[in-house]
Amino acid sequence: MTKGRQVRAVLGFVLTGTLAVVLTACGSSGGSASTTTTAAAAQPSTTTTSTPPAQGLNLASPGASSGCPSPACTDVLSLVSAAPKITALPSDLQPSLLNAQNDLLRPTDAKCQPISQIQSGAACTYNYSSNPSAPMMVLLGDSHAWMWATSLAEVAHRTGYNFTMIYHSSCRMPLIAFADSPGTTNAQCVQWKQSVFDWISQANPNLIVVATQDAGPIDQHGNSISQSTYNAGLVAMLDKVSAPGRRVVLLGDIPVLSQDGPTCLAANESAVQNCSSPTDTAVRSRTQEGQSSAAAQAGAAYIYTIPWLCTTSVCPAVIGNYEVYQDKYHITSTYGNYLSNVLQSALGLVG
C-alpha cells in the first residue's frame, strides 16, 4: 500500500533519511516563488460550496461536493457511465500500459532545495511563474495527496493561486497513533506533522486541501482503528490547520481496486472488465461518511470523489481512454489531470 519508495524512485528525488517531505510552489505571474502569503491577499473569485451531511453522499445523484451540476461534472459522469461497456484496451490508452506504474508525476519546472522550517532532506519548488502577492493554495497529505499534485497545481495555475504541496508517504494525516510503516515510524510522522503545522502557521496560506488514505488503519498494537477514533483524529488535524479567513477542504479518498490496475490490464487486454471492481467492495461507505462528518465538525468543506471513479455498481479500471489506476490504491496523474476541471468546480474556484 505504501508508495514512498516507488514514488521517490520514479521522480528521482534524493531524500535524506526516512522522513520524506516534498514542498512545491507555483503561481500565475512573473517572479520567484513565495513561501509566505497573508490571508489578506486578494482572493481569486470563488463560488460557495457547502459540506453535505454524511447521508448526502449519493453516487446516483452527486451534488456540489462532487462539483455538480456543472459542464465538467456532466462530462466526467458521462465518461464514467460508459466505462463498464468497454471490453478491450483503447488503442490510445493514456498512460500506456508500459508507463502506468510510473504515472505519479510532479508539476513542470520543479526545483529541489532545502526548506529550513522542515528539517528533512529535499523540497521542491514548482515555478509556473509565481507572484508573491497572489494567495497561496496548499495541498497537504500522504501519497493520496501526491496523486492529485499535477491536477491541483493546474487548478491553482488557472485560478490565480501560488501552489505548495507538503507530502509524506505513509504518514496518514489524522492525529492518532498508527502502526509503523516500512521505512517510516509513527514517531517520525508525528515529528513531520508538527513541523508542517509550524510551517503553515508561518506561511499562513489562504486555502488548504487535505488528502489522506483512509483504508484499513492499524494501531501500534496491530489492531484495527475504529471509525470513531479515526474521525476524532481527523477532526483534530483539520482543526490544527484551520485559521480565521482560511478555507480548509478535505478531498475524499478514492476506491480501492481488488487488484493492481496495470498488472491486471496487461493480462486482460481484450477483457478489461475483469479488472474492474464492484462498487460495494471498492468503496468504503463508512469511511466516506466519516470523512464527510469530520470535515463538517471541523468547519471544513468536503469533496466527494467517488462519482468521478465509479458507477453505482462498478469502479472501472479504464474510463474513456484513460488508465485510471497507477496500482490498486492510487489513481494515475494522467487521469487526475483529466479530472482537474471537475476538481476546480468542486472547490468552487472560478478561473
JOZIQUI-V536864 format. One record per residue. N is the residue number from 1. RES is the residue in one small letter. OMEGA is omega in degrees with one decimal (* if undefined). Layout:
<<N;RES;OMEGA> <N;RES;OMEGA>>
This chain:
<<1;m;-177.8> <2;t;-177.7> <3;k;-171.9> <4;g;-175.5> <5;r;-178.9> <6;q;-179.3> <7;v;-179.8> <8;r;178.5> <9;a;-179.2> <10;v;-172.8> <11;l;177.9> <12;g;178.8> <13;f;171.8> <14;v;-176.2> <15;l;-179.3> <16;t;177.7> <17;g;-177.0> <18;t;-177.0> <19;l;-170.7> <20;a;178.5> <21;v;172.4> <22;v;172.8> <23;l;177.9> <24;t;176.1> <25;a;174.7> <26;c;-176.6> <27;g;-166.2> <28;s;177.5> <29;s;-165.4> <30;g;177.8> <31;g;179.7> <32;s;-176.9> <33;a;177.6> <34;s;176.6> <35;t;179.8> <36;t;178.5> <37;t;-177.2> <38;t;178.8> <39;a;179.8> <40;a;-179.7> <41;a;-177.5> <42;a;-177.4> <43;q;169.8> <44;p;-180.0> <45;s;177.1> <46;t;166.7> <47;t;-175.2> <48;t;173.2> <49;t;-178.1> <50;s;177.6> <51;t;-179.0> <52;p;171.7> <53;p;-177.1> <54;a;-177.9> <55;q;179.7> <56;g;178.3> <57;l;-169.7> <58;n;179.4> <59;l;-176.2> <60;a;-177.0> <61;s;-178.2> <62;p;-177.3> <63;g;-174.4> <64;a;-179.8> <65;s;173.6> <66;s;-179.9> <67;g;-177.2> <68;c;-8.9> <69;p;176.0> <70;s;175.6> <71;p;179.8> <72;a;178.8> <73;c;178.9> <74;t;179.7> <75;d;-178.2> <76;v;-178.4> <77;l;177.6> <78;s;179.7> <79;l;179.7> <80;v;-177.3> <81;s;179.3> <82;a;-172.6> <83;a;-179.1> <84;p;179.5> <85;k;178.9> <86;i;-178.2> <87;t;-177.8> <88;a;178.5> <89;l;175.4> <90;p;-179.4> <91;s;179.8> <92;d;-177.7> <93;l;178.5> <94;q;-13.7> <95;p;178.8> <96;s;176.3> <97;l;-178.0> <98;l;-172.7> <99;n;-169.9> <100;a;-176.0> <101;q;176.5> <102;n;-172.3> <103;d;163.0> <104;l;-165.4> <105;l;174.8> <106;r;173.8> <107;p;-177.4> <108;t;175.4> <109;d;178.9> <110;a;176.3> <111;k;-176.9> <112;c;178.8> <113;q;-180.0> <114;p;172.5> <115;i;-170.3> <116;s;-177.2> <117;q;-178.8> <118;i;-173.0> <119;q;-175.5> <120;s;173.3> <121;g;-170.2> <122;a;169.4> <123;a;-174.8> <124;c;177.5> <125;t;-178.8> <126;y;-175.4> <127;n;166.7> <128;y;174.6> <129;s;-167.6> <130;s;176.6> <131;n;-176.4> <132;p;-178.4> <133;s;-179.1> <134;a;175.3> <135;p;-176.2> <136;m;171.3> <137;m;178.4> <138;v;169.4> <139;l;-172.1> <140;l;173.9> <141;g;178.9> <142;d;-178.3> <143;s;177.0> <144;h;164.9> <145;a;-178.0> <146;w;-175.3> <147;m;177.4> <148;w;-168.1> <149;a;-176.0> <150;t;178.6> <151;s;-177.5> <152;l;175.1> <153;a;177.8> <154;e;175.8> <155;v;179.3> <156;a;-179.8> <157;h;-177.9> <158;r;-171.4> <159;t;170.7> <160;g;176.9> <161;y;157.5> <162;n;-174.1> <163;f;177.2> <164;t;173.0> <165;m;173.7> <166;i;-167.4> <167;y;172.5> <168;h;178.2> <169;s;175.5> <170;s;177.3> <171;c;176.6> <172;r;-168.7> <173;m;179.9> <174;p;-177.1> <175;l;174.3> <176;i;-178.1> <177;a;177.4> <178;f;172.8> <179;a;174.6> <180;d;175.0> <181;s;177.0> <182;p;178.2> <183;g;-178.8> <184;t;178.8> <185;t;175.7> <186;n;179.7> <187;a;177.6> <188;q;178.5> <189;c;177.2> <190;v;179.0> <191;q;-179.6> <192;w;-179.2> <193;k;179.2> <194;q;176.3> <195;s;177.9> <196;v;179.9> <197;f;177.7> <198;d;179.7> <199;w;-179.9> <200;i;179.1> <201;s;179.6> <202;q;-175.3> <203;a;177.7> <204;n;179.9> <205;p;-179.4> <206;n;-175.6> <207;l;175.8> <208;i;175.1> <209;v;-177.5> <210;v;174.3> <211;a;-177.4> <212;t;179.8> <213;q;-179.7> <214;d;-174.6> <215;a;168.3> <216;g;179.9> <217;p;-177.7> <218;i;178.1> <219;d;-174.3> <220;q;175.9> <221;h;179.3> <222;g;-179.4> <223;n;176.3> <224;s;177.4> <225;i;-176.6> <226;s;178.9> <227;q;-178.7> <228;s;177.3> <229;t;177.8> <230;y;-178.4> <231;n;-179.8> <232;a;177.6> <233;g;178.0> <234;l;176.8> <235;v;-179.2> <236;a;179.0> <237;m;179.7> <238;l;176.0> <239;d;-177.9> <240;k;-176.2> <241;v;179.4> <242;s;177.2> <243;a;178.3> <244;p;179.0> <245;g;-178.8> <246;r;171.5> <247;r;173.9> <248;v;-177.0> <249;v;174.1> <250;l;178.8> <251;l;-174.2> <252;g;-175.9> <253;d;-175.0> <254;i;173.8> <255;p;174.6> <256;v;178.1> <257;l;178.2> <258;s;-179.6> <259;q;177.7> <260;d;-174.6> <261;g;-177.8> <262;p;-179.8> <263;t;180.0> <264;c;-178.1> <265;l;177.9> <266;a;179.9> <267;a;-175.6> <268;n;-174.8> <269;e;179.0> <270;s;-179.8> <271;a;-170.6> <272;v;179.1> <273;q;171.9> <274;n;-176.8> <275;c;174.5> <276;s;-177.9> <277;s;176.2> <278;p;-177.7> <279;t;-175.2> <280;d;172.7> <281;t;-178.3> <282;a;-177.3> <283;v;179.6> <284;r;-171.4> <285;s;-177.0> <286;r;-179.4> <287;t;175.1> <288;q;178.6> <289;e;178.1> <290;g;178.1> <291;q;179.0> <292;s;-179.8> <293;s;179.5> <294;a;178.2> <295;a;-179.9> <296;a;-179.3> <297;q;-178.6> <298;a;-178.9> <299;g;178.9> <300;a;172.3> <301;a;-178.4> <302;y;176.4> <303;i;-178.2> <304;y;-172.9> <305;t;-171.3> <306;i;179.2> <307;p;177.8> <308;w;-171.3> <309;l;-172.8> <310;c;162.0> <311;t;177.5> <312;t;-175.5> <313;s;-172.3> <314;v;173.0> <315;c;-172.5> <316;p;174.0> <317;a;176.2> <318;v;176.5> <319;i;-172.9> <320;g;174.7> <321;n;-178.2> <322;y;166.7> <323;e;-166.6> <324;v;-168.8> <325;y;174.3> <326;q;169.8> <327;d;174.2> <328;k;-174.4> <329;y;-173.0> <330;h;172.9> <331;i;175.7> <332;t;174.3> <333;s;-179.7> <334;t;177.7> <335;y;175.3> <336;g;178.3> <337;n;175.5> <338;y;-177.5> <339;l;-174.0> <340;s;-179.1> <341;n;179.7> <342;v;174.0> <343;l;177.4> <344;q;177.3> <345;s;180.0> <346;a;177.1> <347;l;-179.7> <348;g;-177.8> <349;l;-179.9> <350;v;-179.2> <351;g;*>>
